[in-house]
Amino acid sequence: MSKELILIVAYCPNKERKEILFDFLKQLQMFRCSYDILVASHTPLDVNFFEYFDYFYYDKNNII
């Protein structure tokens, strides 16, 4: 059975925003059995985030 996808578009240039994203990802863990989680960002994330989502899309260029 394929899962639906939760897409989170994040911009975390500082510690405060990284903490907000980390807390949000922890809250979403109860839905992981039904949904995959993809985080897309133009800023890199610390490796401790990676256990809280299934996919990560990083693009260092922010052409918008």
QUIZI-V867675 format. One record per pair of residues at least 4 apart in sequence whose C-alpha atoms are under 8 Angstrom apart, sorted by the first residue. I is the first residue (numbers start at 1). J is the second residue. D is the distance in whole Angstrom. If there is no record, write none. Layout:
<<I	J	D> <I	J	D>>
This chain:
<<3	34	6> <3	35	5> <3	36	6> <4	34	7> <4	35	5> <4	36	6> <5	35	5> <5	36	5> <5	37	6> <5	38	7> <6	35	6> <6	36	6> <6	37	5> <6	38	6> <7	37	6> <7	38	5> <7	39	6> <7	40	7> <8	37	8> <8	38	6> <8	39	5> <8	40	6> <9	39	6> <9	40	5> <9	41	6> <10	21	8> <10	39	7> <10	40	6> <10	41	5> <10	42	8> <11	17	8> <11	41	6> <11	42	6> <11	43	6> <12	17	5> <12	18	5> <12	21	8> <12	41	8> <12	43	6> <12	45	8> <13	17	7> <13	18	8> <13	43	6> <14	18	6> <15	19	6> <16	20	6> <17	21	6> <18	22	6> <18	45	8> <19	23	6> <20	24	6> <21	25	6> <22	26	6> <22	49	7> <23	27	6> <24	28	6> <25	29	7> <25	52	6> <25	53	7> <26	52	7> <28	32	7> <29	52	7> <31	35	6> <32	36	6> <32	37	7> <36	53	7> <36	54	6> <36	55	8> <37	53	5> <37	54	5> <37	55	6> <38	53	6> <38	54	6> <38	55	5> <38	56	6> <38	57	7> <39	53	7> <39	55	6> <39	56	5> <39	57	6> <40	56	6> <40	57	5> <40	58	6> <41	56	8> <41	57	6> <41	58	5> <41	59	7> <42	58	6> <42	59	5> <42	60	5> <42	61	7> <42	62	6> <43	58	7> <43	59	8> <43	60	7> <44	58	7> <44	60	8> <45	49	7> <46	50	8> <49	53	7> <50	54	8>>
